Amino acid sequence: MQKGVGSVISTYEDRQRATARTKVEAFARELDYSLADLFSAEVKATLAPAPAKHRHPKNATVVWFGPGRKPQRFVGNRAIGTACLMLVR
């Protein structure tokens, strides 16, 4: 019985959704629009990656961009007073 009730509910919801869609399409047509005009997906601009602010002095491929957690080598070396990252200019 549970299966029958679930399928009846889903078909009822599908019919209601189809009815609502036809009503909305008719209303949009009255205003000289289509549903694609009203509900088109807007394309968001993607952000470029942030430039590196700090670079490891011995290995130039290791960089730190600034926000977020500091690299462990930076935290550890700063505690003992040595510079382990250079500021990128």
C-alpha positions in Angstrom: 0.0 0.0 0.0 2.9 2.4 0.8 4.2 2.1 -2.8 0.9 2.9 -4.3 0.5 6.0 -2.1 3.9 7.2 -3.0 3.4 6.8 -6.7 0.0 8.6 -6.5 1.5 11.5 -4.7 4.4 11.8 -7.2 2.0 11.7 -10.2 -0.2 14.3 -8.5 2.7 16.6 -7.9 3.9 16.1 -11.5 0.4 17.1 -12.8 0.3 20.1 -10.5 3.8 21.2 -11.6 2.8 20.8 -15.3 -0.4 22.8 -14.7 1.6 25.6 -13.0 4.2 25.6 -15.8 1.5 26.0 -18.5 -0.1 28.9 -16.5 3.2 30.6 -16.1 4.0 30.2 -19.8 0.6 31.6 -20.8 1.1 34.6 -18.5 4.6 35.2 -19.8 3.3 35.0 -23.4 0.7 37.7 -22.6 3.6 40.0 -21.6 5.6 39.0 -24.7 8.2 37.0 -22.8 9.3 33.4 -22.9 10.3 31.4 -19.9 13.9 31.3 -21.2 13.9 35.1 -21.2 12.7 35.3 -17.6 14.6 32.4 -16.1 17.9 32.3 -18.0 21.0 31.3 -16.1 23.3 34.2 -15.6 27.0 33.6 -16.1 29.1 34.7 -13.2 32.5 36.1 -13.8 35.3 33.9 -12.4 38.0 35.5 -10.3 41.6 35.3 -11.3 43.9 33.6 -8.8 45.5 35.9 -6.3 49.1 36.8 -7.0 51.7 35.3 -4.6 52.8 37.6 -1.8 55.6 35.5 -0.3 58.0 33.0 -1.8 60.4 30.5 -0.2 64.0 31.9 -0.6 65.5 28.5 -1.6 62.6 27.0 -3.5 60.8 29.5 -5.7 58.0 27.1 -6.5 56.8 27.2 -2.9 54.6 30.3 -2.5 52.2 31.7 0.1 49.3 34.0 -1.0 48.8 35.6 2.3 45.2 34.8 3.4 44.5 31.7 5.4 46.9 29.8 7.6 50.6 30.6 7.5 52.9 27.8 6.3 54.5 25.8 9.2 58.0 26.7 8.1 57.0 30.4 8.3 55.6 30.0 11.8 58.4 27.9 13.1 61.3 30.0 11.6 59.7 33.2 12.8 59.7 31.9 16.4 63.5 31.4 16.2 64.1 34.6 14.4 65.1 33.5 10.8 63.4 34.6 7.6 62.1 31.8 5.6 59.8 33.6 3.1 60.7 36.6 1.0 58.1 39.2 0.0 57.5 39.1 -3.7 57.6 42.4 -5.5 
